[in-house]
Amino acid sequence: MILPFAVLLATIVAPATPGPVPSPSATPLRTIATVKSTPYCTAFAAHFNGAVQPMLVNDRTLDSVSVSLDDIDSIFHKPDFAIRFGAERAKLTKYVDDLQKNLPFMQTQINQLRAGEALTKDAGARQEMHQLAQELQRAYDKQKQLATDLLGVVQAMMQTDTSNVDPTDARGELADMQLPADMKSTKSYLRFDGQRDVIGDAEDKAGDLAIDEAEKYCTK
């Protein structure tokens, strides 16, 4: 008998702690290109851009992950289930690896951005740099949480014995129909969309802060 992967996952991986769910991101983050040649402004542009670029790469990877998680939930009653399951596991493994590779560099850039507060005596500029680093950190923390959650999915898939799965067993379809909607979806179990909404909200606020900071303190 086959049950949705979210049910199998629940026996191995603890769900992420729920957080607030803001509205999805409306506009992509912008890079800051033209700034005054001061230590503060140079650090602001370099480390903001340095954090944003891998963050946006991870966002694009998470777009692919979203498709993959939907595909994983849809394959359990396919005749070639085992082949599809292996292919999705390989893709998800690569996506997790891609996410994790960007995280250390991103955190370093956020730390250096935060250290840039000390490069000015202007209290307003210091406060805006601090708030900017906080929003980027919030987006980073959720990307890191998703990478950890998705690694748990990969580990659960590694532990799934596909040789014991019979996609023609009608009992699996009956059990599937009786389950709540949340237990039929791996994305729902992981609170995947909610976590991405938090990322989008933090990125939106970081973008607004960066533009305001550049205009107030660093525009030539």
Disulfide bonds with the S-S distance in Angstrom:
Cys41-Cys218 2.04
